[in-house]
């Protein structure tokens, strides 16, 4: 339909399509409508639809005032999202090869806005889900409003920050209403998730492009893992951020405590006080913490001050603090009468009992300097140590490790982290059966490189005892026939570490000095 109005030509057209369209066909239609399609590839479309569009052509043959709408039924649509999606981080069964069937759709566009609606069956995992989607785009301010409603029965979900997993086959539903401007922010106006007995409700949570929190209103979290409630708390922001409730799963926090990450929870725009009061905090062991309380101050997205305390029992506590030393330096301290909740999350240690822990970390610009001390503990099922003892022909000690475990009086580690690399300057572990001194580095996820010395404790004691005066004071008047130990190297990817050992007849002065220093320190503490 063509009309002439002065120097303008007004053109209206309607295209009815029915049947199959392939990628080439769809590209032609989108090109005709002036639609850019960079984020997805449409593989095949079986539909029945009507495309209505109109535009003006001025005297210079320029197209103006283009508007169009498309509506119809989709029998089957196969498409692929081209860009990497953060959806995979939590929707673990997500597949970018998406299939839509038995759906109704509508799309319209003019100079001011675009609108798209879809209602049907969508498969973004292994099976189809009921799915509703609507999208409004304001061309002036570049803002999208997106609403999603979907069943999640056939999808696997993993929310690492809450230690919550939903398996395939479990009934679940999600309803989301959000605004976003790409490259600037995401505003979750409302999110409601329900799955079995678990519920997550978020209201007015604003995130930046790196998914760090810019602002928040309130949230209610209740999740169950293996039918056991592991989270039940609420978050509100009034004049400060208040977190309170019955249960909090602290395992994600403990896993991240000794790891440096570029990802932050809060953006640089967050400045607020925060308080936490939780009746029971679980950590994946039997060492539950009761009456956990914390007060803190967040400046420019980071904790500038923090004080935390909780109780394992009447006589056992855990304390954590963060304070600003100067403009560039911040210190984190952890003191715990039970070390196991913290050590559990080191993947290479299976079987840890007893122990008290002291940890201090200084954050200076892009480097983190840390000291970790654990006293009076026992370990078992440590594959790397078991292999080292076997190669060193210390089979008796290796058998003890695999049986009741090896006891250590103390473990001290001094390290600094820069970027993704942890540089271990010094680790000294001393026990009744064996003592170890090592150093090296760990490029997280890529390579582990360690070297050191391993000595049976009886041999270490004998050489210290042979040192005049010092030996008498530390271990009594005993002498041995010499010192026998091994030097070792461990290098490779985390899943394929190569270990080699070499016998040694004499210990390095560094080993002896460190052992003497440690024993002197223990002697002084006993006297106190």
Order of alpha helices (4+ residues) and beta strands (2+ residues): beta-beta-alpha-beta-beta-alpha-beta-beta-beta-beta-beta-beta-beta-beta-beta-beta-beta-beta-beta-alpha-beta-beta-beta-beta-beta-alpha-beta-beta-alpha-alpha-beta-beta-beta-beta-alpha-alpha-beta-beta-alpha
